Amino acid sequence: MSVLLLALLAADPLLEDYAATVTGAFTTEAQHRADGRYDIVEARIVRLWPERTDAVWLYQEQAIVNVAGKTPDEARKAPYFQFVARIVALGDGTLRRDNMRLREPARWAGLKDGDPRLTRITPADLADPGCHNRIERIAPGHFASRTETCLNSYKGAVTMRSLSVTTPDTYANWDRGFATDGQRVWGPAEGGYIFRRQR
């Protein structure tokens, strides 16, 4: 029996439901057309190391594709964030997601299913976890996530807060950065981005 088959047989159903729900390609184009305050953002989430049984591992990147002076293809080559997520079951019906930056992110930009580079990423390519999120399944294929801790220095922030809801077709995410005095210094004030799955 193959190592991959043994891993799948031993997989946690909650973790596998989460992985199946969140992986794929998503875009905020419909939200942008309805409200120009929101950029067109594309997100891609792919499974990494599916043979491992210690956790579910995912690679995620997001890029703003309506950047002035750039074609969408040019913008996709410079995602504004890339990380590897480690998701583990906590035993109380919830999951914890730890996000780790890549030490050389440019090497991995544009990863998608079937890309041979997926087999070349190793744990040595990852920095220590910087963000920790608690995830709760609210129905099969439906998950709500909230940041527990997340250090952030973008635009003078010291911490990031993230709220997200994921369904089979939609990934809604609201990230905001806050300074030491509690003031929001980046991220939309009105609400999060709504990503629709690309078919």
C-alpha positions, -999 to +999 in steps of 0.1 A: +000+000+000+014+034-010+026+060+016+001+085+002-028+060+005-019+052+041-017+089+048-052+095+034-066+066+054-052+081+086-063+116+077-085+136+101-119+141+084-122+177+098-088+186+084-096+170+050-129+189+049-111+222+055-084+214+029-110+205+003-129+237+010-101+262+009-079+250-019-084+265-054-082+298-072-104+328-061-110+363-073-126+395-060-135+408-095-173+407-088-168+427-056-146+452-074-172+458-101-198+464-075-176+486-053-145+502-068-130+508-034-119+471-035-091+460-058-093+429-079-073+404-059-066+369-069-058+342-044-044+307-051-043+280-024-027+246-032-020+215-011+016+210-001+031+177+012-002+157+010+017+125+022+023+141+056+001+131+085+013+156+111-009+184+097-025+197+065+000+220+047-011+246+022+007+272+000-012+304-004-004+336-024-025+367-033-019+394-058-036+426-068-041+423-105-055+458-114-023+476-107-017+508-127+010+504-153+010+466-151-008+439-170-026+413-149+000+387-158+028+411-147+010+418-114+005+381-107+043+376-108+046+399-077+021+387-051+018+409-021+020+380+002+030+343+001+030+319+030+027+282+039+000+273+064+002+244+088-033+234+100-037+210+130-068+196+148-069+206+184-091+178+196-120+201+207-136+203+173-115+233+162-084+238+141-053+259+145-037+275+115-001+287+117+011+309+088+048+309+079+066+332+055+089+318+028+125+328+031+129+333-006+093+341-018+102+350-054+113+314-060+078+301-054+056+328-070+029+314-092+027+279-077-003+259-087-014+223-088+009+201-108+038+226-106+071+206-101+083+232-076+057+219-051+080+189-045+110+211-040+098+232-010+112+219+023+107+229+059+141+247+057+125+272+032+100+284+059+104+310+086+090+305+120+052+309+123+042+345+126+004+343+127-019+319+145-056+315+138-084+295+154-108+279+129-142+265+137-164+244+113-199+259+115-213+234+089-198+208+066-177+228+041-182+261+060-155+275+083-150+306+104-116+318+114-102+344+137-067+356+145-053+347+179-019+364+174-002+379+144+028+403+145+028+428+117+050+458+108+033+470+076+027+508+076+035+511+112+013+483+125+023+461+153-004+435+150-028+422+124-064+410+130-081+387+105-116+374+102-126+350+075-155+328+065-149+301+039-176+281+020-173+258-010-177+288-034-166+318-014-137+330+007-145+363+026-115+377+044-110+409+065-074+417+073-065+449+092-033+462+108-033+481+141-007+504+157+003+503+194-024+528+202-051+505+187-057+527+157-062+509+123-034+518+100-041+496+070-070+474+057-105+483+047-127+500+073-160+489+058-155+452+057-135+425+041-128+412+006-151+387-010-133+361-031-154+339-055-140+306-066-128+306-102-142+278-123 
